[in-house]
Amino acid sequence: MPRAPTRPGLIGFLNRIIGRPTPVIYHRRRYLQTLAFEEIKSSPEKPHEFTAFVLHGLLGSGRNWRSFSRSLASYLAPARAYMYLPWPPLYAEWRMILVDLRNHGKSAEIEGFLPPHDIENAAKDLSDLVKSEGWDWPDVVIGHSMGGKVALQFAQSCAQGHYGDNVSLPKKVIVLPLWVLDSVPGKVIQDNSDGEVEKVLKTLQSLPSTIPSRKWLVDHMLKLGFSKSLSEWIGSNLKKSGEHVTWAFNLDGAVQMFNSYREMDYWPLLEHTPKGMEISIVRAEKSDRWDPDCIRKLEHISSKRAGDNEGKVSVHVLPNAGHWVHVDNPKGLLEIVAPNVASVV
């Protein structure tokens, strides 16, 4: 399958920036009446020129993507690019907006997100955030798993004018890149999965609202047969509440969002991508989310030659990675995504 082109010296650069602190990053958290978000800038003292939205998956939060976003911002930082890369780069000041979707992270603490808790409303929340902050449409949108479908819905609704003047296409870029990371575009049929997510949600719904400790939860999940890595990740979503701990997400709302995620179908968007939009699907090589028919359909769509009035769809395979792409192979993911994002400038 097609892969993003690798520029000379990219591997050496990635080896240098992965796994070590990057002093050029600036953080800002804000959560008022709109979605909570964290901002990571390539240069704190300079105004940004380009913006990327980063959207997490089910039961996650923006902080899950801090490390990858730092690495991406470092790659895009002009000073760092000139330091490590052997060719004259066209780089600009970037910021990464790590969003906590409704019912997740700090956004779960904010009142005012009315039901239905579904993908369409989660996408509209992004447009409301853009409006409240006075932003333009982000220049790049990156979404993982459930966040991938939120990204697809956001792009589709903007292209169809559903948000009115709330969001405007950026005039400084020719193509809007949309990155969908290990998220099946069509309906997710439970018979085609092992039902692990459903088992996790059912287990969490059976637990008391306050939990003795993170260790208790991890041990309980292990006794039920869940893997250690999954159990510890679920445990990382707890927060202190008096002498006990409770969830950092709104479980009932998250379950509704998952049900909506399974039902939403974006194959028509991929088959008829609007002009000026580029959708890149990253499929993790070891992910169990993809059935053969879905893979064949993706290959067919990406191999078609786009017309003059159509956008572009590309497919990339991330080697040595399961569904948790940013954890299993962050270097490989950056190698695929970073050159494309840099080309926006």
Rosetta blueprint (number, residue, H / E / L):
1 M L
2 P L
3 R L
4 A L
5 P L
6 T L
7 R L
8 P L
9 G L
10 L H
11 I H
12 G H
13 F H
14 L H
15 N H
16 R H
17 I H
18 I L
19 G L
20 R L
21 P L
22 T L
23 P L
24 V L
25 I L
26 Y E
27 H E
28 R E
29 R E
30 R E
31 Y L
32 L L
33 Q L
34 T L
35 L L
36 A L
37 F E
38 E E
39 E E
40 I E
41 K E
42 S L
43 S L
44 P L
45 E L
46 K L
47 P L
48 H L
49 E L
50 F E
51 T E
52 A E
53 F E
54 V E
55 L E
56 H L
57 G L
58 L L
59 L L
60 G L
61 S L
62 G H
63 R H
64 N H
65 W H
66 R H
67 S H
68 F H
69 S H
70 R H
71 S H
72 L H
73 A H
74 S H
75 Y H
76 L H
77 A L
78 P H
79 A H
80 R H
81 A H
82 Y H
83 M H
84 Y H
85 L L
86 P L
87 W L
88 P L
89 P L
90 L L
91 Y L
92 A L
93 E L
94 W E
95 R E
96 M E
97 I E
98 L E
99 V E
100 D L
101 L L
102 R L
103 N L
104 H L
105 G H
106 K H
107 S H
108 A H
109 E H
110 I L
111 E L
112 G L
113 F L
114 L L
115 P L
116 P L
117 H L
118 D L
119 I H
120 E H
121 N H
122 A H
123 A H
124 K H
125 D H
126 L H
127 S H
128 D H
129 L H
130 V H
131 K H
132 S H
133 E H
134 G L
135 W L
136 D L
137 W L
138 P L
139 D L
140 V E
141 V E
142 I E
143 G E
144 H E
145 S L
146 M H
147 G H
148 G H
149 K H
150 V H
151 A H
152 L H
153 Q H
154 F H
155 A H
156 Q H
157 S H
158 C H
159 A H
160 Q L
161 G L
162 H L
163 Y L
164 G L
165 D L
166 N L
167 V L
168 S L
169 L L
170 P L
171 K L
172 K L
173 V L
174 I L
175 V L
176 L E
177 P E
178 L E
179 W E
180 V E
181 L E
182 D L
183 S L
184 V L
185 P L
186 G L
187 K L
188 V L
189 I L
190 Q H
191 D H
192 N H
193 S L
194 D L
195 G L
196 E H
197 V H
198 E H
199 K H
200 V H
201 L H
202 K H
203 T H
204 L H
205 Q H
206 S L
207 L L
208 P L
209 S L
210 T L
211 I E
212 P L
213 S L
214 R H
215 K H
216 W H
217 L H
218 V H
219 D H
220 H H
221 M H
222 L H
223 K H
224 L L
225 G L
226 F L
227 S L
228 K H
229 S H
230 L H
231 S H
232 E H
233 W H
234 I H
235 G H
236 S L
237 N L
238 L E
239 K E
240 K E
241 S E
242 G L
243 E L
244 H E
245 V E
246 T E
247 W E
248 A L
249 F L
250 N L
251 L H
252 D H
253 G H
254 A H
255 V H
256 Q H
257 M H
258 F H
259 N H
260 S H
261 Y H
262 R H
263 E H
264 M L
265 D L
266 Y L
267 W H
268 P H
269 L H
270 L H
271 E H
272 H L
273 T L
274 P E
275 K L
276 G L
277 M E
278 E E
279 I E
280 S E
281 I E
282 V E
283 R E
284 A E
285 E L
286 K L
287 S L
288 D L
289 R L
290 W L
291 D L
292 P H
293 D H
294 C H
295 I H
296 R H
297 K H
298 L H
299 E H
300 H H
301 I H
302 S H
303 S H
304 K L
305 R L
306 A L
307 G L
308 D L
309 N L
310 E E
311 G L
312 K E
313 V E
314 S E
315 V E
316 H E
317 V E
318 L E
319 P L
320 N L
321 A L
322 G L
323 H L
324 W L
325 V H
326 H H
327 V H
328 D H
329 N L
330 P H
331 K H
332 G H
333 L H
334 L H
335 E H
336 I H
337 V H
338 A H
339 P H
340 N H
341 V H
342 A H
343 S L
344 V L
345 V L
